[in-house]
Amino acid sequence: MSKYLLHLSSLMLLLFANPSLASIADVFKDEDGHTKWQHVANFSGGLLITLLTITLIFLALSYRNTWRANRELKEIKKNLEIRVQERTANLATANQALEAEIGEHKATTHRLRTSQAYIKSILDSMPLMLIGLNKELEITQWNTSAEKITGAKNDQVLGKNLWDAYPTITLTPEQVREVLETGASRAIQHSQRGQYYFDITLYALQGNDEVGLVILLDDVTKRVKAENRMIELDKMASMGELAATMAQDIDTPLQKISGSLSRMYDFARSEEMRSVAPEKCEELTQCLESALESSDYASAIVNNLDEFATHQGGNPQQVKIPDILEHTIATACKVISEPNGLKFRDIPISRNIQNNLSLVPCKIAELQQVFLGIFRHACHALGRCERADFQPKISIEVNEFYDAIWIKINHNGVGLSPEEQINIFEPYFLNAPENNGSLGTNRLSFAYFSVTEHHHGQMAVTSDVEVGTTFHVQLQIKK
């Protein structure tokens, strides 16, 4: 309003001050030239009223527009409030559903964590060593027993190749891949005689999108040692009585057979027989010589049994190991031979024995049987060798190191395969599936038991199929 009045005042000043507009201002003067202020006031009042009326109209229009705008704003506000209420209700419903879903997820997560903790507890509590592998042969599981046995922590091996993380494991990648490809389980036995025994089981994962397998290593050392000890104790308990009985039962008919063969041999060589049929007499003489030699072998075996039965058991005696070896070699020359004609007495034996060896406390009869078993095994391996230009040979070394006597007996015959090296010191049974009639020469369980249990020593074997075999015996010196 003040703006319009200001404009009106400015207009009036222009009317009276501007000479060019003087004719318009003359309207408000009388004939004498005096200004008719009443007319000016009336004109100004009328003009002011007009302006006020116009202003009022504009105000009314502005009010109407403002009222409409306010009404529309109220409608918009109402609609917004309704929408907010609807959105709030939808959000509340969605929040409730989300809270319910979150609750389910929490419960599922809790159950999953509980299950994982339970499974982990089972795996970690297992007395078996458990290793999980994926298809790239990388470790995915490594339980507490695996950590204790290998010394490698779980976080150090996960994701690594099995043979990088555990290089001493006896499995090969080919064995593992075979299980992965075929899906068939596989059981493997691994042992170091007297040190440890493991049953290894491999099986592929079933019903899982992830390809992989599980390796279980069961340390059965205590059980196998206890079983072996019971077997050997049972053998030792009955061996003396059995050997004495067998020696007595066999000796009587053997002496009669030997006597009869001697008389027949003397008769075949007599002049009376030679004059009748010299050719037949010569053939008969050869047969009788062979029979008498076999009879001498049988007598030596019986004497060896009788000697073992007589001296089996008792307290250890202080003896020199070379003396026992020489006595055993003499016995072996009498009792050991192969069906192919190889006799132990025909095998060259080289000796490398240290001078002034200490005495060793031992059970003489048992230790003789230990060495006799090794010599029998050597003769059997030498008799089977078919290498070109082969010359059988046995070498014996005896040395003293620190507080022990070390004996090495080597032969250059057919060596032992890796499987035979594992099983050579294991007990055997006559009804075993692998029994081929020569287990007495293929196994040395009694020798190992006598050395390790009765003499508190150690016994081991190293071998190559194309080179030969060496038996290592360590006996402690007790001063």
Secondary structure, DSSP 8 states (H G I E B T S, - for coil): -HHHHHHHHHHHHHHHH-GGGHHHHGGGB-TTS-B-HHHHHHHHHHHHHHHHHHHHHHHHHHHHHHHHHHHHHHHHHHHHHHHHHHHHHHHHHHHHHHHHHHHHHHHHHHHHHHHHHHHHHHHHH-SSEEEEEETT-BEEEE-HHHHHHH---HHHHTTSBHHHH-TT----HHHHHHHHHH---EEEEEEETTTEEEEEEEEE--S-SS-EEEEEEEE-HHHHHHHHHHHHHHHHHHHHHHHHHHHHHHHHHHHHHHHHHHHHHHHHTSHHHHHH-HHHHHHHHHHHHHHHHHHHHHHHHHHHHHHHHHHSSS--EEE-HHHHHHHHHHHHHHH-B-TTS-BGGGS-EEEEE-SS---EEE-HHHHHHHHHHHHHHHHHHHHH---TT----EEEEEEEETTEEEEEEEE-S----HHHHHHTTS---TT-TT--S-HHHH--HHHHHIIIIIS--EEEEEEETTTEEEEEEEEE---
